[in-house]
Amino acid sequence: VRGLCPRKQILHQKGDNTLIFEARFESGNLQKVVKVSEFEYQLTLRTDLYTSRHTQWYYFQVSNTQAGMPYRFTIVNFTKRNSLYKHGLRPLLYSEADAKKHKVGWRRTGNEIKYYKNNAGQGRRQYFSLTWTFQFPHDRDTCYFAHCYPYTYSNLQEYLVAITKDPVKSKFCKIHILCHSLAGNIVYVLSITNPPKSGNGTERKAVIVTARVHPGETNSSWVMKGLLDYILGDSGKAQLLRDNFVFKVVPMLNPDGVIVGNHRCSLTGQDLNRKYRSNMKKYYPSIWYTRNMIKRVMGERDVFLYCDIHGHNRKQNVFMYGCGGKQQAKAPYVHPRVFPLLLSKNCPDMFSFPDCRFRVQKSKEGTGRVVMWKMGINNSYTLEAS
């Protein structure tokens, strides 16, 4: 976080089986650990930088492990009253030994999982605990725990480099710098369309997709990766999409928050998904430049659809938030409920239409979805993935 490399911790004396914790790496989050008893540890997460809130995302390393022993971890400073941990969600574990020997990556772990109100709190804020028991698979292993499958800024950069080196994909996928973040990290924008066979291709409608405005919602990056894998693929349907649409994709809106292991905010301590009405280019560059880019595209061609991809911590399924209201869709535009309905028909085992909502609440008026809708994009959505 401070630009320092982790100091190599001195290993404990021989025979001391105390676990060694570390989170000073990209996207890591853990603030403090208290050893309660030989196999029990109490963990405190770091709040988003320059805030006193938003403890949800965790990602940390554990070494000096003993196999087969009954460990219990308890994270003591969650702030959300409800959680999917009450409904079957389990923490993720990655073992370096298993990855090396058996090619096993991240997997769900944990028994006796409970999420409950504890006795701690700050001012009026009530804290909640998540506790689970588990066994490490190997002695003297290095393991990682995470709230959701990590997807770092470095992962994104590796993915984009692979596209530029691909002789086929690089012909129809152009990667540009949208802007630089507050910390100087590049915010990328991808333009994906097949070269027009004749004419200038301005009759093609645009589809705009963004993700990862909230850094702790790593599932949004995995959904984005799936989307890109598909539209960059060589299937007939992908060809058809690229022949008929221009895709403008911003895969990571908040790289600073992702790098430092924040859950919700940028380095200004602000939720960027409430800043789409703001003209403060200096403080929210990725949001300002995204909105400007969309205005520019709207001047060149029709925008068929805008979608901002998120992850949800308290609801099951994949679903959408759209915008309804007094502005009814005029021909040739379809009603904003049609697209989510089609999605639910296409993949009923994944996408849940009954979970979709189509209203504009006052608290959401600064979100991308609502601002783009008010700018004139009828099909303007937030996609939420559990």
Secondary structure, 3 states (H helix, E strand, C coil): CCCCCCCCCCCCCCCCCCCEEECCCCCCECCEEEEEECCEEEEECCCCCCCCCCCCCCEEEEECCCECCCEEEEEEEECCCCCHHHHCCCCEEEEHHHHHHHCCCCEECCEEEEEEEEEEEECCEEEEEEEEEECECCCCCCEEEECCCCCCHHHHHHHHHHHHHCCCHHHHEEEEEEEECCCCCEEEEEEECCCCCCCCCCCCEEEEEEECCCCCCCHHHHHHHHHHHHHCCCCHHHHHHHHHEEEEEECCCCHHHHHHCCCCCCCCCCCHHHCCCCCCCCCCHHHHHHHHHHHHHHHHCCEEEEEEEEECCCCCCEEEECCCCCCCCCCCCCCCCHHHHHHHHHCCCCECHHHCECCCCHHHCCCHHHHHHHCCCCCEEEEEEC
